Amino acid sequence: MQGRTAIARILKEEGVEFVTGFPRNLLHEALAEEGIRFIKFRTERVAINAADGFTRASFGKKIGVASVQNGPGIENGFGGIAHAFADSVPILVLPQGYPRRQKVFPAFDSVKNFGEVTKWVDEINFADRGPELMRRAFTYLRNGRPGPVLLVLPQDVALEEFDDSKFTYKSVSSAKTMGDPEKIKEIVKALIEANNPVIRAGAGILYAGAWKELVELAELLEIPVYTTMNGKSCFPESHPLSLGAGGRARPDMVMHFLRKTDLIFAIGSSCTNEPFTTPLPDGVDIIQSTIDERDINKDYDLKNFVIGDAKLVLRQLIEEIKNNNYKTENSRNVKNEIKAVKEEWMEKWMPKLTSAETPINPYRVIWDIMQVFEEKNTIITHDSGSPREQLVPFYNSDTPGSYIGWGKSTTLGQGLGLAMGAKLACPDKTVINLMGDAAFGMVGMDFETAVRENIPIITIVMNNFKLGGYYKEFPLSSDRYGLNKLTGNYARVAEGLGAGYVEKITEPEGIIPALKKAQDSVKSNKAAFLEIMTREETEFSSFPLKW
């Protein structure tokens, strides 16, 4: 058989039903022969973003796969792979490679160039090594710290024949590790003795499927919980112990409890000190549970740590507490405190969330989205910049996976591909992509992919003709050269791209009717597009950070 046939058969064995990408790649014909759908995007980065979104919405149980051309194709995809690496998302990227005899300067070498933004990268140098290297790729994808894997298939290797008898492959399984029992005892003791502990929950909870265990532990010891932006939805935000999500903007509850805490237990979180997740305060004891030793004592000096799968570690903690009948020394009674802070916070923000001003306040858009769509049947994702800071604190997520938060790397326009991937993973869910006009300018033509490939998502563009917040930082260049200004009639663009339903909304009372029509459109399997004319809003919740 040919090398490309072996790869396609392995993908089928691993349960891959579709591959995202952009031609040209010799693998695509072999995919068709095996009945694996190829979804053609307009740009390689968005194709890789879609593979990323598919994985996230599947909690890593299904792996998104993307395949692109050698040279300019994989070069264009760099941002998508780098983003998956920053957010620890397991995707498989199969770029075509130059023929082995042509792999000379200045031909782009994927193995050399992607080493810093992949968990593992290699090249299939002989066709009969395809099964061996694919087995290794899926082993890395399903075990340890999640992350992208890239395996290059050179053109000549794709067409190279090898004896069918040498083809053997079986699907790769995963293995989970428990925490050190002594560490578990130490952590339980610390949690019980702390006066004001707080749990920080990351995306590792979602990948481990550990949301029920997280709730159980929090309730056992009455500990308030906040999530990272990537982990948003892993703890129900209507729960009386929820503080919400701590992103670059965050609910007041997060800051209130971080200011008074004496112990933070971070689980399923890398505890990376970066601009888009609320940092941990100085001088507080920190205990961390992660699956990767590289996260330990990285950005923060730890009191203690345990390495293991989040679900298994939480179960160990729960059993340790129950088996020894541990009780906290004093009732923490934090639920009423959380409720009081939340009520005061919401009262402060309701004028913006329900604003009747024009141009429309973007917070009103978010509020009306929550009035129309049933959260448990919806997946929403933000885009980079103001839509992220406006959506993260206020959109209420109770159902695991109902919110796709992202941002250790903030490639503008990522949300469109993530939404399409999420819809492919969860076809029965309504999937919403909330983006700004700058983000649409980056990737907007790929909305046509959603139309053509029958991926019925709702894209909402909040258009204020601005790069939001840039004037404050760049006043002279904005005044002199228009650095902060944009133009465009995006509803007309979407209409030209074939959207099933398009509307431009200029008045706040038009938002809910338009959202309902968009909902009807996607129920009829037609992608919908709303352009909402908004004001530039530069106020964000609990931002800038003030301890």
N, C-alpha and C positions, 0 to 999 in steps of 0.2 A: 504494500500500500504506500501511498505518498505520505510525506511528513504532515501535510495539512489535514489529510484524512484522519490520521491518528489523533491530532489535536481536537478536531471536531467531535470524534467519537468519545474522547475523554470528557469533553464538556457535556455531552449528552449523558454520559454515565454519572456525572456529578450533578445532574438535574438542571443544568442550565437550559432555559427555554428561549432566551433571546440574548443577543449581543448588541450593544449600542456602538456607534462609531460613524466614520465617514470613509467612503472608498478613497483610495484603492488599496486592497489587501487581498492577496491570493487565498487567504483563509476563508473569505466570504463565500466562495463557491462550494467549498467543502461543508460549511455550515448549512447551506441550502440543501445539500444532498442528505444531511442528517436530520432535516426538518427543524433546524434551529433558526428562529426568526432573526433577521438582521434589521435593526432600526436605524435608518440613516438620518443623521442630524446635519445641520447646516455648518456647525463648527465643532471641532474636536473637543475643545474644552467643555462645551455643554454636554456632549455625548458622555464624557467621563463624569461630569457632575451628575448626570442621570443614573449612571451605574452606582455612584456614591449614594444618591437618594434612595435607590432601590435597596441597597444594603442596609441603610439606616432604618428605613421603614420595616425591614424584615428583622431588625435587631441582630443582624449578622448571621441569622440562620440560613439566609440565602445570600449568595455572593454576586454582586453586580460585575459584569464582564464588559469590557470595551476593547475594540479592535480598530486600529487606524493605520494609515500609510507610514512608510519609513520617511525619514527626512522631515519635510515641512509638516506632515501630519502629526507625528509624535512631538515635534517641537511646539506646535500650537496647543498640544494637550498638557504642557508642563504645569500650567496653573492649576488645572483640575487635580492632577496627581499630588502636587505640593499641598493642596488644600486637604485632600483625604489623609495625607501623612500627618499634617498638623493636628487634625481632629481624630486621628487614630481610627480610620474607617477601612475595613478590609475590602478592597476591590482588586480584581485581576485585570491587568492591562496587557494586551497582546499586540504590540506594534509589529508591523512588517519590518524586516531589516534588509540592509543592502546585501547583495550576494557576497559570499565570503571573500572572493577574490577582489571585490570592489570596495571593501571596507578599509579605505585609506583616506588620509587627510585630503580635503576638508569634510568628508562625509560625516554626518552627525552620528555619533556613537551613543546609543541610548544607554548602554551598560555603564559607561563612564559618567554620563551626564545626569543620570537619575539615581545614582548611588546615595545621594544625601536626602532624597525625598521618597524613598521606598523602604519597606521592611526587608525586602530581598529583591535583587535584580540579577538576571542572567540571560544567556543567549543559548538557544538550541543549536549546537554546532554540528550535529549529525541527526538525520531523521529518526534513526532507531533509538536515540536518546530522548525523544519527545516524551514518552510515557514516564520515564524516570524523573525528568525535570518538572513535568506537570504534577506528578505525585508530590514532589518537594514543594511546589508552589501552593497546592491546596493544603499541605501540612502547615505551612506558615500562615495561610489565610485563616485556618480554623483553630489555631492553637497560640497561646501566649498573647502578648499585647497585639490588638488589632492594628492593621496597617495595610497599605497598598503593596501589591507584588507586581512586578513587571517582568515579562518573559518575552524576549525578542525571537521572532521566527523569520530568519533570512529567506529571501525569495528563492534561492536555489535549494535550501533545505525544505521549504514548503513543497517543492515539486520532486524532491529526491525520493526514490523508491527504496523500500526495505522489505525484507521477508515478513509476510503476515504472521508467521510463527513466533516472531520476536515481539509481537504486540501483546502485552499483558497489562491489565490495569483493573484495579478495584477502587471504589470510592473511599476517600480518606475520612477518617473519623476525628473527633476532637477529644481531648482529655482535660479535666479540670483539677485544680489543686486546692486542698484545704489549707487552713492556716495552722501554724505551730500551736499545739494545745496550750503550752505555757504562755505564749503571747496572748492567746484568747483569755486566759484567766486574768492576766495583768490588765488587759484592756477593760474587761468587765469591772474590775475593782476600781479602775480610774474613772469610769463613767458613773459609777454609783457614788463615789466619794466627791465628785465635782459638784460645786454649788450651782453653776449655770452652764451646763454643757450644751453644745450645739452640734448637730450633724450636718456635714456638707456632703451632698450626694452628687456624683458625677455620672457621665454617660456609661460607665462600667456597670451601673445598676441595670440600665436598659439592655445592654448586650448579655448580661448574665441572667436576665429575666427575674431579677431579685426584688421587684417592687413590693410584693406581698410581705416578704421578709423585712424589708425596710420599714414598712408601716408597723409591723408587729414589734420590732425592736423599739421604735420610737414610742409606741403606746405602752410597752412594758415599763419603760423608765421615764415616760413623760418628757421626752427630749424634743425640742423644736428642730425642724428640718428645713434647710434651704438647699436648692439645687444649683449647680452651675448652669450656664446657658446651654451647654451641650447636653446636660442631664435633665433639662426642663421636661416635665411630664412623668419623671420616674417616681415622684411623690405627689399624690393628689393635692392640688392647690386649694381645694375647698375644705381640706382636712383641718380641724382646729389646731393642729400642731405645725401647719405649713407656714413658712415665712415667705414663700415665693421663690423666684429665681434671681440669683445674684449675678447679673451681667455687668456691662459697663454702666447701665442704668439699672436700678433695682427698687423694689418696694421698700418703704421705710422700715418695715418689720425686720428685714435683713440687717440693716445698719443698727437698729435698736438693740438687737440681741448680740450682734458681734461686738458692740461697744462694752457690753457687760459680761461676756462669757469668760470663763476661766479654763475651758477645755473645748477644743474643736476636734471632733472625730470625722475625718474625711474618708469616705469609702467610695470606691469606683471612680476616684478622681486622681489625676496626675499631680494635682496641686502645683500646676505651672503658674508662675507669677507673670501674667500677661494682661494687656490692657482691657480685654473684653470679658473677664470674669472678676468678680469682686475679690480683691486680695485679702489675705488673712492678716489680722491686726498683729502688731508687734507685741512681744511680751506675754503671749498666750500659749499655754501648752497645746501641742498638736499631736494627734495620733492619726496615722495614715494606714489605710488598707488598699493595696493595689496589686496588680498581677505582674508588675514590671519593676525589677530592682533598680532600674535607672531613674525611677521617680523618687526613690527614697532619699531623703536629705538633699534634695536637688536645689530647690529655691527656699526651703524652710528647714530650720533646725527642729527635729522631731523629738518629742518626749518618748514615743514608742511607735512601733509599726508592726504590721503583719502582711505577709505576701500570700495571696490566694484569690480564688474566684469569689466575687462579691456575694453571690448567692450562698455559697458554701460557708464563707466566713460569717455572714449574718446568721445563718442557721446554727453555727457553732456558738456564737455569742448568745443567741436566744436560749439554746439548750443549757448552756452554762448558768445562765440566770435562773431558769426554771428548775434545773436539777438541784441547785443549792439554795433555792428559795430566797434569792437575794431581794432585798428591799432598799429603796433609797432612804437615806437617813431622815430627810424631810420631804414632805410633799412639795413638789416644785410649783404646782398650780399655775402653769404658764399659759394655759389656754385662754383664760380671761384677759391676760396681759396682751397676748397676740391679738385677740379680738378687738381690744380697745385701741391698740396702735393701728390696726388695719382700718377700723372705722374712721379714725381721725385722718389717716392718709387718704382714704377714698373721698371723704368729705372735701378735702383740699383740692382733689383733682377732678371732681365731678363737673365743675364749670367748663373744663376743657373737654372732658369726655362727652358731654351733652351739648356742647357749644352750637349755637345757631348762626355763628358768624360766617361771612363769605369774604374772601375765599375760605373754603371749608377747613376747619382745624383737623389735622390728621388724627388726633385722638378721638374725634367724633367717628371717623371711619372705623377705627378699632372697636369702639363701643357698639356701633351698629352691626358689625360683623358678629359680635358675640350675641346679639339679640336674634339674629336670623338663623345661624347655623348651630345644629346640635353638636356639642363638643365631642361626644363619644363617637360620632360618625364622621368626624372631620379631621383632616390633617392640614396644618398650616405651617408655612415657613416664612420667615422674614427675608429681607435682603440686607446687604451691608449698608452701614450709615444710619441715617435717621430712622428708617423703618424698623431697624433692629432695636434701637434704643426706645422707640415708642411702643413697640409690640411686646417685648420681653416682660416688662414689669406688670402689664395690665391684662394681657390675654390669659384667661384662666384655663389651665390644663389639668384635667383630672385623670385622663385615660393615657396609659403608657403609649408613647408614639404619636400622640395627637399633635405634638409640636416638634418640629425639627429645628433645633437651635444649633447654630454653627458660628465659628468665628475666631479660632486661634490664628487662622489666616483668613483675611476678609476679601477675597477676590470678588469684586463687584459683578453682580449678575449671576452669582452661584445659585440663587434661589429658584430660578426658572428650571434649570436642569434637575435640581433636587426634587422639585414638585412633580415633574414628569416621571422621575424614577419612583417616587412614592406612589403615584397613581398606578404605575405598572405593578408595584408590589401589593397594593391594596385597592383593586379596581372597584370595590363596593363603597369606598370612602369618598367623600367630597374633599378634593385637594385644592388648597388656596395658596397662591404665590403672591405675597404682598411686597411690592418693590417701588423704588423711586424712579424718576425720569432718567437719572444718570445710569441706573442699572439697566433699564430697558435699552438705553443707547448702546450699551456694551453687547447685549446678547439678544435683543428683541427679535431679530429675524428668525431665531429658532422657535418662536411661537408658531411659525408655519409647520414645524415638525409635529407639534401637538395636534394641529389640524389634520395634516396629511396622514400621520401614523395612528390617528384615532386614539389620542391620549387626552380625554376631556378634563382638563384642569380649568380652574378659574384664575386668571391673572388680573391683579388689581394694580394699576400704576397710579401712584399719588404724584401728580404733576404740579410743581410750583415754579417751574422754569428756573430752578436754582440748584446749585450744589449746596445743600443745606448746611449752614453753619460756617461756610468758608469765608464769608465777608469779615467776620470778627478777626480771623487769623490773617487774612490777606486783603486788608482794606485798600491799600494803594493800587495793587495789581487788579483788584476787582473794579475800582473806579476808573482806572486808566485803560485797562484792557479787557474788562468784562470776565475776569477769571471765574467768577461765581455764577455766571449766567448761562442758561440753556434755552433752546427753543424746540418746538415740535408739536405736531398734532398726532398723538399716538393712536387715538381711536381710528383715525383714517388709515393709519398703517396696518392696524389689526384687521380692519375691514378688507384691505387689499390682500392680506395674508389668509383670508378665508374663515375668520372666526364665526362660529355659529351664532353668537350673540355679541353685539358691541354696543356700548353706550358711553357717552361722555356726561359726567354729572357735575353740575356747577353749584347746585343748591343742596344744603344738608338734608332737606326733607326728601330729596330724590335718591338718597343712598340706599335705604332699605328696599324700596320697590325694585331698584336696579339689581341689588343682591339677590332678591327672590327670582328675578328673571334669569339671572346668571345660573342660579341653582337649578332652575327648570331646564336650562340649556344643557348642562353637564349630565343631568339625568337622562336626557335624550342623546347622550354620547357626542355632544358637540362642545368643543372648547369655547369658553366665554372670556370676554375681555372688557374690563371697565377702566376708563380713564377718569380719575376724580381730581378736579382742580382744587388744590389745597394751598394754604398759606405756608410760609416758611415758619416752622415752629422750632425754636432753639432751646426750649426748657424741657429738661428730662428729669425723671424721678431720682432723687438722691444722687444727683450728678451736678458738679464734680464731687469726687469723693472727699468727705470731711470726717475725720475720726473725732 
